[in-house]
Amino acid sequence: MRAFLEQLAAAKPADAGPGRTWVFIPYDQLSHRIGPLAALKPSEAGIVMVECPAKASRRPYHKQKLFLVLANQRRFALEQAGRGVEVRYMVAGKGEGYAEPLRAAAAELGPLLHMEPAERELRAELEALVVDGLLETRPHEGWLTTAEDFIKGTGAEAPWRMDRFYRHVRKRTGILMDGAGKYEGGKASFDGENRLPWPGDPPAPEVPRFRHGDIEREVAELIEAHYADHPGVLDPGAIPTRAAHSKKVWEWAREECMDSFGPYEDAMSREEDNLFHTRISPLLHLHRLLPREVVDDVASLDAPIASREGFIRQILGWREFVRHVHRATDGFRDLPDSVRLERPPAELRGAAPSALGASRSLPEAYWGQTSGLDCLDVSAGRVLRDGYGHHIERLMVLANLGTLLDVSPRELTDWFWACYVDAYDWVVEPNVLGMGTFGVGEAMTTKPYISGAAYIDRMSDFCGGCAFHPKKTCPITRLYWAYFQRHAGSLEGNQRVSMPLRSLAKRAPEKRAADQRIFEHVRGVLEAGERLTPEGVAAAGDE
């Protein structure tokens, strides 16, 4: 990091020294427009930042994720030094976490201010410093809602429901509301309108790329030298690292994506990775873009209400909702006794709820072994390459297939956490443990989000090039019926799945037997790291 340290030393304020108020800036709070740093003049402020190799090695984080965090952290340090803020940039020693270097900094500089970290994992690591008075905690000012909003919107205890929370917050904030207290456009959600498959027109915009300098070159060299065995292809040009880059991404998103975002929000395409998704979640989670400003910008755009509302619902609704649920359950460690655990929690870094008892291993197809199912192979391949896939591929392909195969919710969550550039515990665990796998039961969602081949065929062009025909030979529909057959007893009484359960009851016994045989065949082939074929699936069904 020679170039970085030289540039940081060159930018050191002339009046550096005693008298500054020192603030610890975690990796996901890279903004001087919120928190203690926003309240201080640059000449009054000092910041402490920590680079932690042990954190980077804790999971097989995607190379693009490591590049995103490390390069943005170093660039933020330089940007603050350029404003006149004094910067202490520390690298934790071998095997050290964040606590050791921060304890040393506090011993020299006095107690440090900090905003409460978003990640539970980091909060737990810093707890001893808070108890010892070495870190003074302030509320996280990046969030748009409060614990009071959560309780008023959806109740103090599970089950919690996002739609109720979202309606409460819309009314409380006035966002997308008219002057008479009515929802703009006449209703709170336009989700029903935002479900069109993409026909190829309008054309999808080209995602921005970025030119970098010595700082990014050093980060890339560090990753290739020390994390070469981590998944992904390192492509620095795809990652924004400077404040100006984040601004460019947001301008692109508003101008090129927003008009068509709503209608094609749930569409998937073999030819286009991104369609009209904005790619801003990694920047929001780092606070390179501020959620408040993003929401306000979209609310005032001259764009269709279905697009504006659909976008705002993702941030003001879902993003805020899941972080409250994660906090209220202590990262899903505090759940009703009826929610089973896969194995003793002491063996895991995270909680392992499995409401329906799913515990199978994650198939090798998620790590790049060809499965023969194009929807899975294309979607997983994109993630392994880029560290990104938009939300409907995550939910209705990757999580859907994992759920249909009874994959351990914890194991699938850990794959998402390692492989996605925008994954942190507070967002990935609710998204996968909660919604994607139904691992926490009805605590935060009303039903398992699963589908057969018909949905994937309707919302994508994946099926056209696949060896399996979506209506005749694709095993995903058989997996769907086998799932309900296995879990009918646990799901009985859930009104959201009453229709498929009634259909299951009418399904011919020979079809139900074939569904189960095909499930066992598919699971066995994928767990062995082998490729499914129409002939093999047909033979399993005919036994």
Buried (B, 14 or more C-beta within 10 A) or exposed (E): BEBBEEBBEEBEBEEBEEEBBBBBBBBBBBBBEBBBBEBBEBBEBBBBBBBBBBBBBBBBBBBBBBBBBBBBBBBBBBBBBEBBBBBBBBEBEEEBBBBBBBBEBBEEBEBBBBBBBBBBBBBEBBEEBBEEEBBBBBEBBBBBBBEEBBBBBBEEEBBBBBBBBBBBBBBBBEBBBEEEEEBBBEEBBBBEBBBBBBEEEEEBBEBBEBEBEEBBEBBBEBBEEEBEEBBBEBBBEBBBBBBEBBBBBBEBBBEBBBBBBBBBBBBBBBEBBBBBBBBBBBBBBBBBBBBBEBBEBBBEBEBBBBBBBBBBBBBBBBBBBBBBBBBBBEBBEEBBEEBBBBEEBEEBEBBBBBBBEBBBEBBBBBBEBBBBBBBBBBBBBBBBBBBBBBBBBBBBBBBBBBBBBBBBBBBBBBBBBBBBBBBBBBBBBBBBBBBBBBBBBBBBBBBBBBBBBBBBBBBBBBBEEBBBEBEEBBBBBBBBBBBBBBBBEBBEEBEEBEEBBEEBEEBEEEEBEBBBBBBEBBBEBBBEEBBBBBEBBBEBBEE
